[in-house]
Amino acid sequence: MRPLSALSTIHQHIMWKRLISVVEEQAQALIRTAFSTSVREAGDLAAAVFDCQGRMLAQAVTGTPGHINSMAEGVLHFIKKHPVETMNPGDAFITNDPWMTSGHLHDITVLTPTFLRGRVIALFANTCHVVDIGGRGFGPDARQVYEEGLNIPILHLFHAGEPNKTLLDIIQSNVREPRQVLGDIFSFAASNEVGSKRLLKMMEEFKLQSLEELGEFIITHSRDATIKRIHLLKNGTYHNTLMMDGYDRPIKLQAAMTVSDDQIHIDYSGTSPAAAHGINVVLNYTKAYTCFGVKCVVAPDIPNNYGSLLPISFSAPEGCILNAQHPHPVAARHIIGHLLPDTILGCLHQVLEGGVQAEGSASLWTIQLRGGSSISSNSSYKGSIPEFEMLQFNSGGSGARPKKDGMSTTAFPSGVKGMPVEVNEAITPIIFWRKEFRSGSGGAGCQRGGLGQDIEIGGAEGIPFDVLAMYERCDNAPKGRNNGKDGATGRLSLASGPALRPKGQQSIPPFDRLRLELPGGAGFGDPFDRDPEKVAEDVRNEIISQENAQIDYGVNLNKDGSVNQIETRRTRSS
Amino acid sequence: MHATQNVRLAVDIGGTFTDVVLEAGGAQYTLKTLTTHEAPERGILKGFHEVLSAASLHPGSVSLIVYGTTLATNLLIERNGSPTALITTEGFRDSIEMRNENRYEQYDLDIDLPAPLVPRSLRFPVRERMNAHGKILLPLEEASVLDLVPKLAKHKVRSIAIGFLHSYANNLHEQLTRDILKKELPELEITLSSEVSPEMREYERISTACANAYVQPLMSRHLKNLEKVLGEEGFACPLFLMLSGGGITTLKTAIQFPVRLVESGPAGGAIFAAHIAKEMGFSNVLSFDMGGTTAKICLIDNAEPQTTRTFEVARVYRFMKGSGIPLRIPVLEMVEIGAGGGSLAHLDSMGRIAVGPQSAGSDPGPACYGLGGKQPAVTDADVVLGRIDPENFAGGNLKLDSEKAIRALQENIGETLGMEAAHAALGVSEMVEENMANAARMHAIESGKVIEERSLIAFGGAAPLHAVRLAEKLDIDQVIIPPGAGVGSAIGFLRAPVAYEVIRSQYQRLSALGIDEVNALLHEMRTEAHAVVESGAFGQPLVEQLTAYMRYVGQGHEVGVEIPVRVKDHVLDQTAAQNLKLGFEKEYNRLYERSIPDLDIEVLTWVLLLSTEKEIPRQGSEIPSPQESISNELRFLMDTDSGQFINAPVYSRAKLLPGARVSGPAVILENDTATVLNARFEAEIHPFSYIVLTRKREA
């Protein structure tokens, strides 16, 4: 190869790397400034750069898979309504339409064109969760999307540098925290500018006039690399069904995965119809978690872009809960989204040598508590009940992996971070009396499922409060694989005894406590194949009981806790 | 330090090398020896004796010793500490193992979570409970503490961490528990979370307490032993320890809080760079320390390295955030990435050149070491590009095999991409520089700072080879290559002030700030800091710096706001709330380009830093008139712009005197490394022997 063409190859590698760094900087600029807890703690945002045809070239790796490619679909809607030739320097566009972008009104997408010598050469976009969008607030209780808040169609946010005052006024008078929401919207536009500036700098450094050649390079290499991975899988159609609790009736997620030479297609025919409450999923969001489920197993190291996602396709019948139609309510769509990777992993398990991880608790257990005058049970409490809202993310156990135990109290597929008990107690009048591993909740297996957790919360000085429950896996346990046992189901109750419903707003009476038992991950492989020393260690750590060791794992222990080799061999061979 | 009879020794024990620096009457002697892992004291003594004899001095003439070490870090990484138990609030037995409940890597389903330092079987809950205001909700059940005594003995526990909820607000129960156990088990070492890290956030605080307890028995034995053998050898001066926060402290404090020693080496490097920044009068600097395995980058403004209180040690996954053990201690803030001379290059699944974070280490090392390494490392690329002279590496102590470097690059990269080894090498070099530049930019954006218009101070063995291209990628026009760059950390130890930082959490809203409570807290903090610092300051004047960590109500992360200590008699008065608000809004604006009127602000934590004044930098002597340098050697050097080899002059750094000028392209050789200039840079030797590289003015 001649020096100059060698150089240009090197430069393409460098520029690809740089482009990813550019969108990472764009995302970081957003995370630093966001008010929404889920953006800050969970990285609930997306940032990406697109070419003029709307093909995504690079996307920041953020905390949640919920935005993979769902914003990419959105960009196509933007440029359909406002073709790039009609855009002007200083323009920026906005929408939060769930069906065009990422599936609920709380996510706002802002798109900004990048100009070089008077011509649009790229589009920067980000999608971000705002603290409030009006309506009922964040929860599953609406019956139609109209109740869930303000719907902003695709509009100019900036017109040649001038903010769209009419729109801002409308937002101002329709959301609960207007300063925070408007402040966030401005910083979305600013973060796109950060990206634009960096991109232009790179183009100057490498003397580029357009992104076309680099874009082709990225897309081709990513697509080819993904297809190469698909080649390793055996052609065929693989089926899996996952039952979940649903809002008030069970929901079936049904997937048929067809692996062909250069494509993986997932068909969700047979999935339950859309629900009456706001847990419905729009197509874009289904796509996001479908792609994530496939990618984290098949091609985890290949960056997300138009090319790497081309070989992954899917279909979901119109009107099913994974392709809910307007005006179905959609606010809490993540409940179902979080279960899609487990649905897909069940298909991939059949085709991947060695198998894939067992099912886990999957959906986050978000503790949303409310105190104050509006709660329903304050009649018997003497004394004032302060107004408060508390939001805390908690995770059950994840599924055991073919070669490793499942992770205890660790989110999958979401990457969300929990919040310290001490911080929550400092800012809200509640006391956590317990937050620790839930012994025995991990499904038995050669590899054990991750543990769930036990949480117990009371009001400070016995005040009553409400829980806005939104919990999954209480009726349907995470399923084990290869003879691994299921993980424990979750449960919601009062410390005084009575069970609570896993979904819906309910009261914790004065001086009582809310008790949550989070599901454990399922096991992988026959428990009788588990290394007896590991079983003994689990007993020592009080993660499983001595009886479990004997019954589930066939391991007998001596008085001092060591493995009784002879007895164990006998138990395991009988 | 005292100006009279100023003979000062610094020693930095690293994973591979022990570096020693002696400064006496303006002269500097440096030494690198291999670390003696089994008995580190021996390596230290050997090094001391060698530099002292080189300087014709004896132990009795030394006035100060500063010691920094990676031993505590190694105990944590290798999980080689002492059997440790944790005593914690009932219901919260698993806080250190539950972590933040997140996965640090989204796409890898096979990640390992960091194993807790204290296994569940040694985590003992007792009944007690405070609330966030330090009010007792459940009194400590003393009998349940006593019940633990036989269990602790049975498990042969050597050290105990006590970490109760909200102990930062009231540590009565932690103290009572310690008193009970101390009486029953007097030989045990005990760490209180409320002493080692009195901050809100149970996971980080208790994890810090466990880490401290885990390393304490061995560190305390090592430090006491060192003091003893130094005395026996005739050293009669004070021994100070370098802390991760950039100050030095007494042996007593180090023994109490050995966890504060973890980042002492890198901290020394940042102090080294900060001192140079001060000497040169630079207000904004990026320090860049690139060694064999990693590169460390630190932002330094007005000669002060950026500080933080969050740090992770023993990361299990490619330097990734979240994969290590969190320590909430004062540290100088740096990013560390897997980019060093030993970083390995390969083609990733998209056929792109990728470098690091895997490293060849020293065994087998880069392919050119000829010790069996087959994969190309950054050093191999530097050899092939003509930047390193294979005959004169490490002062000629190690002959490098350039054929092996060429082959490794050819087989692993060149063949697939259809390019020659030289271009594969160029790709590797450019990629490692790109990685470092991206990390530096991300770090700046996370810190709310700009990176352009800074000066780059580059040290560590591999930095001068890559500093110019890194500077170009970051739009930086000036690069300083100090001498002694291989032992920069140890030199930095001698520039560090005697200092101690006290941190306390106390939750308050500015709209209803209880001034008396704050003043009472600050008084306690000040008393604690003075006790520690005065014992090592020998009457030198002290300076105090007070920082409040605040945020808008409802946010998740705090912003540090320095409070100008022009408070009367060191107490805050009624204007404090208003001043704190103004200070917060100003800092918030700087970071985020906006502030939010009418939203209440909450204070979570106060930090008080007490230190001696920093060493006054040398005054530059007159700058000699510039002289063009003459080279009598040329070498083939890859031109990064054209992808072709050019003839570039080679200079010996030792022969370049102050005022000497070199115009790029050129290579300036020294014992451990080489400074590489491309055609856009020129160099001048500063009176302090720094190589000052400047981007040439556009013609």
Interface residues (C-beta under 8 A of the other chain):
Chain A: M1 P3 L4 A6 L7 T9 I10 H13 I14 W16 K17 R18 S21 E24 E25 Q28 A29 R32 T33 F35 T37 R40 E41 V61 G63 P65 R179 Q180 G183 F186 S187 A190 V194 K201 H221 S222 D224 A225 K228 R229 K295 C296 V297 A299 P300 D301 I302 P303 V356 Q357 F393 N394 S395 R401 K403 K404 M407 S408 T409 T410 A411 F412 G415 V416 K417 G418 M419 P420 V421 E422 V423 E425 A426 I427 I431 F432 W433 R434 K435 E436 F437 Q453 E456 A460 R540 N541 E542 I543
Chain B: G91 F92 R93 D94 S95 E97 M98 R99 N100 E101 N102 R103 Q106 Y107 D108 L109 D110 D112 L113 P119 R120 S121 R129 N131 A132 L137 L165 H166 Y168 M200 R201 E202 Y203 D348 S349 M350 G351 R352 I353 L417 G418 M419 E420 H423 L426 G427 E430 M431 E434 N435 N438 R441 M442 I445 E446 G448 D475 Y507 Y552 V553 G554 Q555 G556 H557 L591 Y592 E593 R594 I596 P597 D598 L599 E602 L604 S642 G643 Q644
